[in-house]
Amino acid sequence: LSDGRGFSTSHNKETTDENKELIKQHISSFPMQESHYSRSQSNKGCLDPNLNIKRMWKLFLILHPLSGVSLHMYRDVFNSNFKLRFGAPRSDTCAYCDRLFIKLIAAETEE
């Protein structure tokens, strides 16, 4: 006879592929920005500076309360599947675009 010790699966939750897809869809639903000039050097996207992984996870739990996804798993999927950071893009325009913009403004003021 077995007394059932050691066979609990409640604390050995593994995130299913379905939950991982839900997490990916959730992260992808946030608006992302790409910086204009840095795009050639880095393909990292930028999320709103008011967000962070914990806030995104809490929003995920509101949408999917029965998923049982932990913050650790959400962070793991975020870091391993997305090249994102929080904050505004570091450089928005290149020097060439800046010169064109200045010439455009100068041409408009001359008229």
Jmol script that loads the backbone (N, CA, C; Angstrom):
load data "model"
ATOM      1  N   LEU A   1       0.832  -1.193   0.000  1.00  0.00           N
ATOM      2  CA  LEU A   1       0.000   0.000   0.000  1.00  0.00           C
ATOM      3  C   LEU A   1       0.868   1.244   0.000  1.00  0.00           C
ATOM      4  N   SER A   2       0.446   2.218  -0.754  1.00  0.00           N
ATOM      5  CA  SER A   2       1.186   3.473  -0.841  1.00  0.00           C
ATOM      6  C   SER A   2       0.431   4.546  -0.078  1.00  0.00           C
ATOM      7  N   ASP A   3       1.166   5.355   0.657  1.00  0.00           N
ATOM      8  CA  ASP A   3       0.507   6.423   1.403  1.00  0.00           C
ATOM      9  C   ASP A   3       0.391   7.716   0.591  1.00  0.00           C
ATOM     10  N   GLY A   4       0.934   7.759  -0.627  1.00  0.00           N
ATOM     11  CA  GLY A   4       0.747   8.906  -1.515  1.00  0.00           C
ATOM     12  C   GLY A   4       1.767  10.017  -1.343  1.00  0.00           C
ATOM     13  N   ARG A   5       2.728   9.828  -0.448  1.00  0.00           N
ATOM     14  CA  ARG A   5       3.731  10.879  -0.266  1.00  0.00           C
ATOM     15  C   ARG A   5       4.661  10.935  -1.476  1.00  0.00           C
ATOM     16  N   GLY A   6       5.031  12.163  -1.851  1.00  0.00           N
ATOM     17  CA  GLY A   6       5.970  12.353  -2.941  1.00  0.00           C
ATOM     18  C   GLY A   6       5.366  12.326  -4.327  1.00  0.00           C
ATOM     19  N   PHE A   7       4.075  12.222  -4.425  1.00  0.00           N
ATOM     20  CA  PHE A   7       3.440  12.147  -5.736  1.00  0.00           C
ATOM     21  C   PHE A   7       2.581  13.365  -6.052  1.00  0.00           C
ATOM     22  N   SER A   8       2.741  14.421  -5.291  1.00  0.00           N
ATOM     23  CA  SER A   8       1.968  15.631  -5.533  1.00  0.00           C
ATOM     24  C   SER A   8       2.525  16.358  -6.745  1.00  0.00           C
ATOM     25  N   THR A   9       1.646  16.762  -7.635  1.00  0.00           N
ATOM     26  CA  THR A   9       2.081  17.511  -8.813  1.00  0.00           C
ATOM     27  C   THR A   9       1.728  18.985  -8.698  1.00  0.00           C
ATOM     28  N   SER A  10       1.105  19.385  -7.595  1.00  0.00           N
ATOM     29  CA  SER A  10       0.659  20.768  -7.482  1.00  0.00           C
ATOM     30  C   SER A  10       1.821  21.752  -7.442  1.00  0.00           C
ATOM     31  N   HIS A  11       2.944  21.380  -6.869  1.00  0.00           N
ATOM     32  CA  HIS A  11       4.069  22.302  -6.795  1.00  0.00           C
ATOM     33  C   HIS A  11       5.088  22.060  -7.906  1.00  0.00           C
ATOM     34  N   ASN A  12       4.830  21.115  -8.768  1.00  0.00           N
ATOM     35  CA  ASN A  12       5.716  20.843  -9.897  1.00  0.00           C
ATOM     36  C   ASN A  12       5.068  21.273 -11.207  1.00  0.00           C
ATOM     37  N   LYS A  13       4.503  22.474 -11.193  1.00  0.00           N
ATOM     38  CA  LYS A  13       3.806  22.954 -12.388  1.00  0.00           C
ATOM     39  C   LYS A  13       4.817  23.278 -13.476  1.00  0.00           C
ATOM     40  N   GLU A  14       4.585  22.744 -14.628  1.00  0.00           N
ATOM     41  CA  GLU A  14       5.384  23.105 -15.787  1.00  0.00           C
ATOM     42  C   GLU A  14       4.495  23.905 -16.717  1.00  0.00           C
ATOM     43  N   THR A  15       5.053  24.912 -17.287  1.00  0.00           N
ATOM     44  CA  THR A  15       4.273  25.715 -18.210  1.00  0.00           C
ATOM     45  C   THR A  15       4.094  24.944 -19.506  1.00  0.00           C
ATOM     46  N   THR A  16       2.858  24.818 -19.891  1.00  0.00           N
ATOM     47  CA  THR A  16       2.556  24.089 -21.119  1.00  0.00           C
ATOM     48  C   THR A  16       2.899  24.953 -22.330  1.00  0.00           C
ATOM     49  N   ASP A  17       2.965  24.311 -23.485  1.00  0.00           N
ATOM     50  CA  ASP A  17       3.206  25.054 -24.722  1.00  0.00           C
ATOM     51  C   ASP A  17       2.081  26.055 -24.970  1.00  0.00           C
ATOM     52  N   GLU A  18       0.877  25.684 -24.554  1.00  0.00           N
ATOM     53  CA  GLU A  18      -0.265  26.582 -24.716  1.00  0.00           C
ATOM     54  C   GLU A  18      -0.060  27.859 -23.897  1.00  0.00           C
ATOM     55  N   ASN A  19       0.409  27.703 -22.653  1.00  0.00           N
ATOM     56  CA  ASN A  19       0.667  28.875 -21.818  1.00  0.00           C
ATOM     57  C   ASN A  19       1.797  29.725 -22.394  1.00  0.00           C
ATOM     58  N   LYS A  20       2.822  29.078 -22.932  1.00  0.00           N
ATOM     59  CA  LYS A  20       3.923  29.833 -23.532  1.00  0.00           C
ATOM     60  C   LYS A  20       3.425  30.645 -24.722  1.00  0.00           C
ATOM     61  N   GLU A  21       2.534  30.065 -25.514  1.00  0.00           N
ATOM     62  CA  GLU A  21       1.968  30.799 -26.649  1.00  0.00           C
ATOM     63  C   GLU A  21       1.117  31.970 -26.167  1.00  0.00           C
ATOM     64  N   LEU A  22       0.357  31.758 -25.082  1.00  0.00           N
ATOM     65  CA  LEU A  22      -0.438  32.855 -24.518  1.00  0.00           C
ATOM     66  C   LEU A  22       0.468  33.995 -24.065  1.00  0.00           C
ATOM     67  N   ILE A  23       1.591  33.644 -23.433  1.00  0.00           N
ATOM     68  CA  ILE A  23       2.541  34.660 -22.969  1.00  0.00           C
ATOM     69  C   ILE A  23       3.116  35.413 -24.169  1.00  0.00           C
ATOM     70  N   LYS A  24       3.514  34.688 -25.209  1.00  0.00           N
ATOM     71  CA  LYS A  24       4.082  35.335 -26.403  1.00  0.00           C
ATOM     72  C   LYS A  24       3.070  36.278 -27.050  1.00  0.00           C
ATOM     73  N   GLN A  25       1.820  35.830 -27.146  1.00  0.00           N
ATOM     74  CA  GLN A  25       0.778  36.675 -27.732  1.00  0.00           C
ATOM     75  C   GLN A  25       0.558  37.921 -26.882  1.00  0.00           C
ATOM     76  N   HIS A  26       0.597  37.737 -25.560  1.00  0.00           N
ATOM     77  CA  HIS A  26       0.386  38.867 -24.660  1.00  0.00           C
ATOM     78  C   HIS A  26       1.505  39.889 -24.797  1.00  0.00           C
ATOM     79  N   ILE A  27       2.739  39.431 -24.815  1.00  0.00           N
ATOM     80  CA  ILE A  27       3.875  40.348 -24.945  1.00  0.00           C
ATOM     81  C   ILE A  27       3.820  41.056 -26.297  1.00  0.00           C
ATOM     82  N   SER A  28       3.454  40.322 -27.336  1.00  0.00           N
ATOM     83  CA  SER A  28       3.368  40.913 -28.678  1.00  0.00           C
ATOM     84  C   SER A  28       2.243  41.933 -28.799  1.00  0.00           C
ATOM     85  N   SER A  29       1.270  41.886 -27.896  1.00  0.00           N
ATOM     86  CA  SER A  29       0.143  42.809 -27.978  1.00  0.00           C
ATOM     87  C   SER A  29       0.506  44.223 -27.535  1.00  0.00           C
ATOM     88  N   PHE A  30       1.635  44.390 -26.863  1.00  0.00           N
ATOM     89  CA  PHE A  30       2.044  45.717 -26.415  1.00  0.00           C
ATOM     90  C   PHE A  30       2.683  46.475 -27.576  1.00  0.00           C
ATOM     91  N   PRO A  31       2.384  47.782 -27.682  1.00  0.00           N
ATOM     92  CA  PRO A  31       2.997  48.556 -28.767  1.00  0.00           C
ATOM     93  C   PRO A  31       4.505  48.686 -28.569  1.00  0.00           C
ATOM     94  N   MET A  32       5.246  48.451 -29.641  1.00  0.00           N
ATOM     95  CA  MET A  32       6.704  48.517 -29.588  1.00  0.00           C
ATOM     96  C   MET A  32       7.188  49.586 -30.551  1.00  0.00           C
ATOM     97  N   GLN A  33       8.284  50.212 -30.192  1.00  0.00           N
ATOM     98  CA  GLN A  33       8.908  51.211 -31.047  1.00  0.00           C
ATOM     99  C   GLN A  33      10.265  50.709 -31.485  1.00  0.00           C
ATOM    100  N   GLU A  34      10.618  51.053 -32.700  1.00  0.00           N
ATOM    101  CA  GLU A  34      11.978  50.809 -33.179  1.00  0.00           C
ATOM    102  C   GLU A  34      12.616  52.153 -33.395  1.00  0.00           C
ATOM    103  N   SER A  35      13.847  52.309 -32.964  1.00  0.00           N
ATOM    104  CA  SER A  35      14.501  53.577 -33.237  1.00  0.00           C
ATOM    105  C   SER A  35      14.903  53.608 -34.702  1.00  0.00           C
ATOM    106  N   HIS A  36      14.889  54.787 -35.275  1.00  0.00           N
ATOM    107  CA  HIS A  36      15.122  54.936 -36.716  1.00  0.00           C
ATOM    108  C   HIS A  36      16.549  54.553 -37.096  1.00  0.00           C
ATOM    109  N   TYR A  37      17.519  55.130 -36.433  1.00  0.00           N
ATOM    110  CA  TYR A  37      18.910  54.939 -36.829  1.00  0.00           C
ATOM    111  C   TYR A  37      19.500  53.670 -36.229  1.00  0.00           C
ATOM    112  N   SER A  38      19.139  53.361 -35.029  1.00  0.00           N
ATOM    113  CA  SER A  38      19.724  52.207 -34.343  1.00  0.00           C
ATOM    114  C   SER A  38      19.260  50.886 -34.922  1.00  0.00           C
ATOM    115  N   ARG A  39      18.266  50.921 -35.779  1.00  0.00           N
ATOM    116  CA  ARG A  39      17.730  49.697 -36.350  1.00  0.00           C
ATOM    117  C   ARG A  39      18.811  48.892 -37.061  1.00  0.00           C
ATOM    118  N   SER A  40      19.748  49.590 -37.700  1.00  0.00           N
ATOM    119  CA  SER A  40      20.788  48.871 -38.431  1.00  0.00           C
ATOM    120  C   SER A  40      21.806  48.250 -37.483  1.00  0.00           C
ATOM    121  N   GLN A  41      21.943  48.799 -36.300  1.00  0.00           N
ATOM    122  CA  GLN A  41      22.926  48.300 -35.350  1.00  0.00           C
ATOM    123  C   GLN A  41      22.325  47.294 -34.374  1.00  0.00           C
ATOM    124  N   SER A  42      21.066  47.456 -34.064  1.00  0.00           N
ATOM    125  CA  SER A  42      20.426  46.595 -33.083  1.00  0.00           C
ATOM    126  C   SER A  42      18.979  46.388 -33.487  1.00  0.00           C
ATOM    127  N   ASN A  43      18.498  45.191 -33.313  1.00  0.00           N
ATOM    128  CA  ASN A  43      17.100  44.944 -33.653  1.00  0.00           C
ATOM    129  C   ASN A  43      16.242  44.848 -32.397  1.00  0.00           C
ATOM    130  N   LYS A  44      16.669  45.516 -31.329  1.00  0.00           N
ATOM    131  CA  LYS A  44      15.872  45.542 -30.112  1.00  0.00           C
ATOM    132  C   LYS A  44      14.718  46.515 -30.256  1.00  0.00           C
ATOM    133  N   GLY A  45      13.574  46.106 -29.769  1.00  0.00           N
ATOM    134  CA  GLY A  45      12.428  46.989 -29.738  1.00  0.00           C
ATOM    135  C   GLY A  45      12.337  47.651 -28.379  1.00  0.00           C
ATOM    136  N   CYS A  46      11.570  48.719 -28.308  1.00  0.00           N
ATOM    137  CA  CYS A  46      11.403  49.459 -27.060  1.00  0.00           C
ATOM    138  C   CYS A  46       9.938  49.440 -26.654  1.00  0.00           C
ATOM    139  N   LEU A  47       9.701  49.094 -25.412  1.00  0.00           N
ATOM    140  CA  LEU A  47       8.358  49.139 -24.851  1.00  0.00           C
ATOM    141  C   LEU A  47       8.211  50.411 -24.027  1.00  0.00           C
ATOM    142  N   ASP A  48       6.990  50.759 -23.713  1.00  0.00           N
ATOM    143  CA  ASP A  48       6.696  51.954 -22.933  1.00  0.00           C
ATOM    144  C   ASP A  48       7.541  51.989 -21.658  1.00  0.00           C
ATOM    145  N   PRO A  49       8.122  53.147 -21.327  1.00  0.00           N
ATOM    146  CA  PRO A  49       8.964  53.223 -20.127  1.00  0.00           C
ATOM    147  C   PRO A  49       8.199  53.012 -18.823  1.00  0.00           C
ATOM    148  N   ASN A  50       6.873  53.135 -18.850  1.00  0.00           N
ATOM    149  CA  ASN A  50       6.075  52.910 -17.641  1.00  0.00           C
ATOM    150  C   ASN A  50       5.805  51.436 -17.384  1.00  0.00           C
ATOM    151  N   LEU A  51       6.185  50.587 -18.310  1.00  0.00           N
ATOM    152  CA  LEU A  51       5.994  49.146 -18.150  1.00  0.00           C
ATOM    153  C   LEU A  51       7.241  48.504 -17.562  1.00  0.00           C
ATOM    154  N   ASN A  52       7.055  47.335 -17.015  1.00  0.00           N
ATOM    155  CA  ASN A  52       8.159  46.445 -16.667  1.00  0.00           C
ATOM    156  C   ASN A  52       7.602  45.026 -16.723  1.00  0.00           C
ATOM    157  N   ILE A  53       8.458  44.047 -16.549  1.00  0.00           N
ATOM    158  CA  ILE A  53       8.009  42.659 -16.703  1.00  0.00           C
ATOM    159  C   ILE A  53       6.965  42.301 -15.657  1.00  0.00           C
ATOM    160  N   LYS A  54       7.136  42.773 -14.434  1.00  0.00           N
ATOM    161  CA  LYS A  54       6.179  42.435 -13.377  1.00  0.00           C
ATOM    162  C   LYS A  54       4.798  43.027 -13.676  1.00  0.00           C
ATOM    163  N   ARG A  55       4.756  44.255 -14.162  1.00  0.00           N
ATOM    164  CA  ARG A  55       3.463  44.862 -14.512  1.00  0.00           C
ATOM    165  C   ARG A  55       2.803  44.112 -15.663  1.00  0.00           C
ATOM    166  N   MET A  56       3.603  43.735 -16.639  1.00  0.00           N
ATOM    167  CA  MET A  56       3.062  42.981 -17.773  1.00  0.00           C
ATOM    168  C   MET A  56       2.520  41.635 -17.306  1.00  0.00           C
ATOM    169  N   TRP A  57       3.225  40.973 -16.397  1.00  0.00           N
ATOM    170  CA  TRP A  57       2.784  39.688 -15.857  1.00  0.00           C
ATOM    171  C   TRP A  57       1.464  39.846 -15.109  1.00  0.00           C
ATOM    172  N   LYS A  58       1.341  40.922 -14.310  1.00  0.00           N
ATOM    173  CA  LYS A  58       0.089  41.152 -13.582  1.00  0.00           C
ATOM    174  C   LYS A  58      -1.070  41.375 -14.545  1.00  0.00           C
ATOM    175  N   LEU A  59      -0.816  42.095 -15.635  1.00  0.00           N
ATOM    176  CA  LEU A  59      -1.853  42.283 -16.656  1.00  0.00           C
ATOM    177  C   LEU A  59      -2.206  40.954 -17.319  1.00  0.00           C
ATOM    178  N   PHE A  60      -1.202  40.112 -17.517  1.00  0.00           N
ATOM    179  CA  PHE A  60      -1.439  38.784 -18.090  1.00  0.00           C
ATOM    180  C   PHE A  60      -2.350  37.967 -17.174  1.00  0.00           C
ATOM    181  N   LEU A  61      -2.097  38.030 -15.864  1.00  0.00           N
ATOM    182  CA  LEU A  61      -2.913  37.257 -14.918  1.00  0.00           C
ATOM    183  C   LEU A  61      -4.351  37.753 -14.859  1.00  0.00           C
ATOM    184  N   ILE A  62      -4.561  39.040 -15.109  1.00  0.00           N
ATOM    185  CA  ILE A  62      -5.928  39.555 -15.159  1.00  0.00           C
ATOM    186  C   ILE A  62      -6.669  38.933 -16.347  1.00  0.00           C
ATOM    187  N   LEU A  63      -5.973  38.818 -17.471  1.00  0.00           N
ATOM    188  CA  LEU A  63      -6.596  38.231 -18.667  1.00  0.00           C
ATOM    189  C   LEU A  63      -6.723  36.709 -18.589  1.00  0.00           C
ATOM    190  N   HIS A  64      -5.760  36.063 -17.932  1.00  0.00           N
ATOM    191  CA  HIS A  64      -5.720  34.596 -17.862  1.00  0.00           C
ATOM    192  C   HIS A  64      -5.518  34.152 -16.410  1.00  0.00           C
ATOM    193  N   PRO A  65      -6.538  34.333 -15.562  1.00  0.00           N
ATOM    194  CA  PRO A  65      -6.357  34.045 -14.131  1.00  0.00           C
ATOM    195  C   PRO A  65      -6.141  32.567 -13.807  1.00  0.00           C
ATOM    196  N   LEU A  66      -6.591  31.673 -14.643  1.00  0.00           N
ATOM    197  CA  LEU A  66      -6.471  30.244 -14.345  1.00  0.00           C
ATOM    198  C   LEU A  66      -5.237  29.607 -14.976  1.00  0.00           C
ATOM    199  N   SER A  67      -4.403  30.404 -15.608  1.00  0.00           N
ATOM    200  CA  SER A  67      -3.244  29.843 -16.307  1.00  0.00           C
ATOM    201  C   SER A  67      -2.179  29.331 -15.343  1.00  0.00           C
ATOM    202  N   GLY A  68      -2.066  29.939 -14.180  1.00  0.00           N
ATOM    203  CA  GLY A  68      -1.057  29.505 -13.214  1.00  0.00           C
ATOM    204  C   GLY A  68       0.365  29.856 -13.616  1.00  0.00           C
ATOM    205  N   VAL A  69       0.539  30.846 -14.488  1.00  0.00           N
ATOM    206  CA  VAL A  69       1.874  31.232 -14.957  1.00  0.00           C
ATOM    207  C   VAL A  69       2.561  32.064 -13.882  1.00  0.00           C
ATOM    208  N   SER A  70       3.768  31.661 -13.535  1.00  0.00           N
ATOM    209  CA  SER A  70       4.529  32.392 -12.522  1.00  0.00           C
ATOM    210  C   SER A  70       5.278  33.555 -13.161  1.00  0.00           C
ATOM    211  N   LEU A  71       5.689  34.494 -12.321  1.00  0.00           N
ATOM    212  CA  LEU A  71       6.498  35.614 -12.799  1.00  0.00           C
ATOM    213  C   LEU A  71       7.797  35.101 -13.395  1.00  0.00           C
ATOM    214  N   HIS A  72       8.375  34.094 -12.782  1.00  0.00           N
ATOM    215  CA  HIS A  72       9.624  33.514 -13.282  1.00  0.00           C
ATOM    216  C   HIS A  72       9.446  32.980 -14.708  1.00  0.00           C
ATOM    217  N   MET A  73       8.349  32.272 -14.962  1.00  0.00           N
ATOM    218  CA  MET A  73       8.116  31.716 -16.295  1.00  0.00           C
ATOM    219  C   MET A  73       7.834  32.825 -17.304  1.00  0.00           C
ATOM    220  N   TYR A  74       7.062  33.833 -16.894  1.00  0.00           N
ATOM    221  CA  TYR A  74       6.770  34.957 -17.788  1.00  0.00           C
ATOM    222  C   TYR A  74       8.071  35.656 -18.180  1.00  0.00           C
ATOM    223  N   ARG A  75       8.925  35.892 -17.193  1.00  0.00           N
ATOM    224  CA  ARG A  75      10.215  36.544 -17.447  1.00  0.00           C
ATOM    225  C   ARG A  75      11.091  35.680 -18.358  1.00  0.00           C
ATOM    226  N   ASP A  76      11.078  34.379 -18.140  1.00  0.00           N
ATOM    227  CA  ASP A  76      11.881  33.468 -18.958  1.00  0.00           C
ATOM    228  C   ASP A  76      11.440  33.513 -20.422  1.00  0.00           C
ATOM    229  N   VAL A  77      10.135  33.485 -20.667  1.00  0.00           N
ATOM    230  CA  VAL A  77       9.620  33.560 -22.040  1.00  0.00           C
ATOM    231  C   VAL A  77       9.949  34.927 -22.643  1.00  0.00           C
ATOM    232  N   PHE A  78       9.806  35.985 -21.856  1.00  0.00           N
ATOM    233  CA  PHE A  78      10.119  37.341 -22.321  1.00  0.00           C
ATOM    234  C   PHE A  78      11.577  37.436 -22.758  1.00  0.00           C
ATOM    235  N   ASN A  79      12.485  36.967 -21.915  1.00  0.00           N
ATOM    236  CA  ASN A  79      13.918  37.102 -22.205  1.00  0.00           C
ATOM    237  C   ASN A  79      14.405  36.168 -23.306  1.00  0.00           C
ATOM    238  N   SER A  80      13.816  34.996 -23.423  1.00  0.00           N
ATOM    239  CA  SER A  80      14.319  34.030 -24.398  1.00  0.00           C
ATOM    240  C   SER A  80      13.692  34.178 -25.785  1.00  0.00           C
ATOM    241  N   ASN A  81      12.553  34.866 -25.895  1.00  0.00           N
ATOM    242  CA  ASN A  81      11.864  34.952 -27.183  1.00  0.00           C
ATOM    243  C   ASN A  81      11.764  36.360 -27.761  1.00  0.00           C
ATOM    244  N   PHE A  82      12.104  37.364 -26.981  1.00  0.00           N
ATOM    245  CA  PHE A  82      11.946  38.739 -27.438  1.00  0.00           C
ATOM    246  C   PHE A  82      13.215  39.531 -27.176  1.00  0.00           C
ATOM    247  N   LYS A  83      13.514  40.429 -28.101  1.00  0.00           N
ATOM    248  CA  LYS A  83      14.629  41.360 -27.918  1.00  0.00           C
ATOM    249  C   LYS A  83      14.010  42.725 -27.649  1.00  0.00           C
ATOM    250  N   LEU A  84      13.590  42.912 -26.414  1.00  0.00           N
ATOM    251  CA  LEU A  84      12.890  44.132 -26.031  1.00  0.00           C
ATOM    252  C   LEU A  84      13.548  44.750 -24.811  1.00  0.00           C
ATOM    253  N   ARG A  85      13.376  46.053 -24.704  1.00  0.00           N
ATOM    254  CA  ARG A  85      13.784  46.758 -23.499  1.00  0.00           C
ATOM    255  C   ARG A  85      12.726  47.809 -23.220  1.00  0.00           C
ATOM    256  N   PHE A  86      12.802  48.394 -22.053  1.00  0.00           N
ATOM    257  CA  PHE A  86      11.818  49.386 -21.644  1.00  0.00           C
ATOM    258  C   PHE A  86      12.431  50.775 -21.752  1.00  0.00           C
ATOM    259  N   GLY A  87      11.676  51.719 -22.288  1.00  0.00           N
ATOM    260  CA  GLY A  87      12.154  53.088 -22.422  1.00  0.00           C
ATOM    261  C   GLY A  87      12.090  53.547 -23.863  1.00  0.00           C
ATOM    262  N   ALA A  88      12.381  54.829 -24.053  1.00  0.00           N
ATOM    263  CA  ALA A  88      12.364  55.415 -25.391  1.00  0.00           C
ATOM    264  C   ALA A  88      13.606  54.987 -26.155  1.00  0.00           C
ATOM    265  N   PRO A  89      13.517  54.946 -27.468  1.00  0.00           N
ATOM    266  CA  PRO A  89      14.706  54.626 -28.264  1.00  0.00           C
ATOM    267  C   PRO A  89      15.829  55.624 -27.983  1.00  0.00           C
ATOM    268  N   ARG A  90      17.042  55.140 -27.959  1.00  0.00           N
ATOM    269  CA  ARG A  90      18.192  55.985 -27.618  1.00  0.00           C
ATOM    270  C   ARG A  90      18.477  57.036 -28.689  1.00  0.00           C
ATOM    271  N   SER A  91      18.453  56.662 -29.947  1.00  0.00           N
ATOM    272  CA  SER A  91      18.687  57.634 -31.018  1.00  0.00           C
ATOM    273  C   SER A  91      17.549  57.513 -32.019  1.00  0.00           C
ATOM    274  N   ASP A  92      16.856  58.597 -32.223  1.00  0.00           N
ATOM    275  CA  ASP A  92      15.681  58.554 -33.079  1.00  0.00           C
ATOM    276  C   ASP A  92      16.010  58.805 -34.544  1.00  0.00           C
ATOM    277  N   THR A  93      16.998  59.643 -34.817  1.00  0.00           N
ATOM    278  CA  THR A  93      17.320  59.953 -36.207  1.00  0.00           C
ATOM    279  C   THR A  93      18.823  59.932 -36.405  1.00  0.00           C
ATOM    280  N   CYS A  94      19.207  59.743 -37.631  1.00  0.00           N
ATOM    281  CA  CYS A  94      20.631  59.784 -37.971  1.00  0.00           C
ATOM    282  C   CYS A  94      21.013  61.223 -38.325  1.00  0.00           C
ATOM    283  N   ALA A  95      22.293  61.481 -38.453  1.00  0.00           N
ATOM    284  CA  ALA A  95      22.778  62.827 -38.762  1.00  0.00           C
ATOM    285  C   ALA A  95      22.254  63.300 -40.117  1.00  0.00           C
ATOM    286  N   TYR A  96      22.194  62.409 -41.090  1.00  0.00           N
ATOM    287  CA  TYR A  96      21.689  62.762 -42.421  1.00  0.00           C
ATOM    288  C   TYR A  96      20.234  63.231 -42.336  1.00  0.00           C
ATOM    289  N   CYS A  97      19.417  62.510 -41.597  1.00  0.00           N
ATOM    290  CA  CYS A  97      18.005  62.886 -41.446  1.00  0.00           C
ATOM    291  C   CYS A  97      17.882  64.213 -40.703  1.00  0.00           C
ATOM    292  N   ASP A  98      18.737  64.429 -39.707  1.00  0.00           N
ATOM    293  CA  ASP A  98      18.721  65.705 -38.983  1.00  0.00           C
ATOM    294  C   ASP A  98      19.024  66.867 -39.926  1.00  0.00           C
ATOM    295  N   ARG A  99      20.032  66.702 -40.798  1.00  0.00           N
ATOM    296  CA  ARG A  99      20.380  67.760 -41.759  1.00  0.00           C
ATOM    297  C   ARG A  99      19.211  68.033 -42.711  1.00  0.00           C
ATOM    298  N   LEU A 100      18.569  66.985 -43.198  1.00  0.00           N
ATOM    299  CA  LEU A 100      17.418  67.169 -44.087  1.00  0.00           C
ATOM    300  C   LEU A 100      16.277  67.898 -43.384  1.00  0.00           C
ATOM    301  N   PHE A 101      16.052  67.561 -42.138  1.00  0.00           N
ATOM    302  CA  PHE A 101      14.990  68.196 -41.370  1.00  0.00           C
ATOM    303  C   PHE A 101      15.288  69.684 -41.185  1.00  0.00           C
ATOM    304  N   ILE A 102      16.535  70.018 -40.874  1.00  0.00           N
ATOM    305  CA  ILE A 102      16.920  71.424 -40.699  1.00  0.00           C
ATOM    306  C   ILE A 102      16.759  72.182 -42.012  1.00  0.00           C
ATOM    307  N   LYS A 103      17.171  71.572 -43.131  1.00  0.00           N
ATOM    308  CA  LYS A 103      17.005  72.211 -44.443  1.00  0.00           C
ATOM    309  C   LYS A 103      15.528  72.413 -44.770  1.00  0.00           C
ATOM    310  N   LEU A 104      14.697  71.460 -44.420  1.00  0.00           N
ATOM    311  CA  LEU A 104      13.265  71.567 -44.670  1.00  0.00           C
ATOM    312  C   LEU A 104      12.664  72.716 -43.873  1.00  0.00           C
ATOM    313  N   ILE A 105      13.025  72.829 -42.620  1.00  0.00           N
ATOM    314  CA  ILE A 105      12.515  73.921 -41.783  1.00  0.00           C
ATOM    315  C   ILE A 105      13.009  75.261 -42.314  1.00  0.00           C
ATOM    316  N   ALA A 106      14.291  75.313 -42.711  1.00  0.00           N
ATOM    317  CA  ALA A 106      14.845  76.559 -43.255  1.00  0.00           C
ATOM    318  C   ALA A 106      14.121  76.955 -44.534  1.00  0.00           C
ATOM    319  N   ALA A 107      13.808  76.001 -45.386  1.00  0.00           N
ATOM    320  CA  ALA A 107      13.100  76.293 -46.634  1.00  0.00           C
ATOM    321  C   ALA A 107      11.687  76.798 -46.360  1.00  0.00           C
ATOM    322  N   GLU A 108      11.043  76.260 -45.345  1.00  0.00           N
ATOM    323  CA  GLU A 108       9.683  76.686 -45.007  1.00  0.00           C
ATOM    324  C   GLU A 108       9.676  78.093 -44.437  1.00  0.00           C
ATOM    325  N   THR A 109      10.695  78.444 -43.644  1.00  0.00           N
ATOM    326  CA  THR A 109      10.724  79.777 -43.044  1.00  0.00           C
ATOM    327  C   THR A 109      11.081  80.850 -44.068  1.00  0.00           C
ATOM    328  N   GLU A 110      11.807  80.488 -45.131  1.00  0.00           N
ATOM    329  CA  GLU A 110      12.149  81.449 -46.180  1.00  0.00           C
ATOM    330  C   GLU A 110      10.929  81.824 -47.007  1.00  0.00           C
ATOM    331  N   GLU A 111       9.970  80.937 -47.099  1.00  0.00           N
ATOM    332  CA  GLU A 111       8.762  81.200 -47.895  1.00  0.00           C
ATOM    333  C   GLU A 111       7.904  82.129 -47.151  1.00  0.00           C
TER     334      GLU A 111
END
end "model"
wireframe off; spacefill off
backbone 0.3
color backbone group
